[in-house]
Amino acid sequence: MPTEVIYNRIAMLRAERGISRRELAEALGVHYQTVGYLERGEYSPSLHLALRIAAYFEVSVEVIFSTDPFARLGSKDSTA
């Protein structure tokens, strides 16, 4: 079990854009199960992979990844 949790919004970004795990995995050159592990927080990406994911979605790394939980969309503290 990793001691440092990296939170992410990969699943949300995929859903917004109608992209399957398999499509994202193929674009990134990783196995589709890796995308699932990333989304569930079971695997933290390397810096290289995190940057490739951010580039794929055309957003900054901080939009996708955080060391703190993201506020739920629609909550008072949400900045999204």
C-alpha atoms as one frame of an Amber mdcrd trajectory, in Angstrom:
protein
   0.000   0.000   0.000   1.516   3.332  -1.022   2.209   5.769   1.794   1.876
   8.814  -0.467  -1.541   9.043  -2.089  -1.876  10.977  -5.333  -5.451  12.049
  -6.056  -6.524  12.503  -9.655  -9.340  13.524 -11.952  -8.563  11.148 -14.801
 -11.960   9.415 -14.710 -13.784  12.762 -14.676 -11.794  14.073 -17.639 -12.340
  10.836 -19.564 -16.084  10.965 -18.888 -16.337  14.620 -19.931 -14.663  13.821
 -23.243 -16.243  10.428 -23.894 -12.924   8.589 -23.897 -12.701   4.941 -22.815
  -9.930   3.613 -20.592  -8.662   1.629 -23.547  -8.547   4.715 -25.821  -6.630
   6.692 -23.204  -4.252   3.792 -22.580  -3.523   3.418 -26.296  -2.845   7.151
 -26.625  -0.450   7.015 -23.654   1.212   3.743 -24.612   0.216   1.943 -21.399
  -1.994  -1.076 -20.641  -5.655  -0.186 -20.160  -5.581  -1.713 -16.668  -2.930
   0.856 -15.739  -5.490   3.588 -16.395  -7.893   1.837 -14.016  -5.201   1.563
 -11.342  -4.414   5.251 -11.745  -8.076   6.278 -11.533  -8.622   4.268  -8.340
  -5.461   5.620  -6.743  -3.900   2.148  -6.615  -0.923   3.324  -8.634   0.833
   6.687  -8.703   2.143   7.715 -12.104   5.748   8.550 -12.816   6.373  12.215
 -13.497   6.808  11.335 -17.162   3.426   9.601 -17.331   1.709  12.390 -15.366
   3.047  14.964 -17.838   1.915  12.834 -20.804  -1.587  12.533 -19.316  -1.748
  16.302 -18.786  -0.562  16.917 -22.349  -3.161  14.466 -23.690  -5.978  16.344
 -21.939  -4.343  19.727 -22.734  -4.409  20.880 -19.107  -1.740  21.490 -16.467
  -0.647  18.603 -14.262  -2.221  20.328 -11.234  -5.653  20.152 -12.860  -5.419
  16.344 -12.895  -3.199  15.413  -9.952  -3.006  16.560  -6.333  -1.598  15.403
  -3.010  -4.837  16.643  -1.405  -8.333  15.342  -2.197 -10.179  17.393  -4.789
 -13.355  19.159  -3.655 -16.423  17.404  -5.006 -17.946  19.165  -7.992 -20.862
  21.282  -6.892 -19.568  21.663  -3.327 -19.099  25.094  -1.800 -15.312  24.890
  -1.880 -15.131  23.644  -5.449 -13.213  25.927  -7.766 -14.157  23.968 -10.881
